Amino acid sequence: MLGLLLDRQFWPDYQLPLGVELPGTEAISTIPGLSIAPNPSSGAFTLDLGQYYAEPILVEIRDLAGRSIQSLEFQEGQRFEIDLSGQPTGLYFFEAVSEGERIGTLKAIVE
């Protein structure tokens, strides 16, 4: 049921009430400026590491059910292109890890 509520195909105008978050969906970041854009998107995202400079960066992408969709490793750079255009519409989580520690988790919507 929860997946249907967030699937814009079935509920294109549904929004959670102001101040209400789904459990475990809040964005967590220890790095100023860590962001993903555009959001929502048709599947093409740019991950910006903001002020973080250590390398390499591992990005684990999961769907709302927690299934791993992609695991990407970036060796250098501040901005990375991520393509989820082949994935179904819905909410996805992007967990960035460097040197064995999570530096941030972002959420984005594929529409």
N, C-alpha and C positions, 0 to 999 in steps of 0.2 A: 504494500500500500504506500509506503514512504517513497519508493521509487516513482510511483505514479504521480505523487504530489509534486515532485520536482521535475518531471518530464514535461517540457514545454509543448511537446506534441499533443499531449492529452489535456494539459492545463496551462495554456499559453499565458493567461492573465493572473495565475495564482501567485501570490507573494505572501511570505510569512508576515505576521503582524510585527510592527515596529518593535525592536528590542528583543525579539524571539529568535534564538539560534537553534538549529538542530544539534543534538548532542554530538560533540566531537567534530563539528564543522567550522569552528572559529579558526581564523588564521592565526598562526603563531610564528613570530619572527624575532630572532635575536639580532638581526642585522638591519640598521636603518636604511631605508630605501629599497629593500627587497620587494619586488613587485612582479606581477604578470599582467600583460595587456595584449590586445584589447580583451575586455571581459564584460559581457559575454562575447563569444566569437564563433565563427563557423568551424573553427578547429585550428587555425593558425595563431599561435601565441608567441610572444617574446617574453622570455624570463630575464629580468634585470636584477643582477646581484647587488645593486646599490653600492654600498661602501665595502663590500667583501672582496678580498683579493687573493686568498689562498687557492691553490689548485692541487689536484683535480677536484671537480665537483660532480657528484653523483646525484641524478634526479630520478626519483622513483615516482611513477604516475599510477594512481589507483582510482578505481571507480567508486561509486557510493557504497557498493557492497564490500569494498576493501580488496577487490581483486587487482592484482598487478596488471597494468595495461602495457606499460613500457618502462624500461630501465635504461637511462642514458648517462653516459659519462662524457664530460667536457674537460679537455686538458688545459685550455687557456681562454681568457676573455671575460668580459663583464656581462654581455648580452648574448642570449642563446635563442635560436628559433626552434620551436617545438611544434610538430604537426600532428594534430589529432583529428584531421578532417575525415578520416575513415572510421571514426568511432561514432556510436549512437549519441543522440542528444542526451544531456544530463550533466550532473555535477561531478567534477574530477578534482583530485587532490594531488598537489605537486610537492613532494618532500625533497628538500635539498640537503645533502649531507657532504661534509668535507672533513677530512682528517678524523673520520670515525664518529663525528658529532653532527647532530641535526642542527642546521643553521636556520631553518625555517620551513614552514608548511603553508602553502598557499592553496586557495580553492579557486576554480574557474568553471565556467559553464560553456559547454558546447551546445550551440542551438542549430 
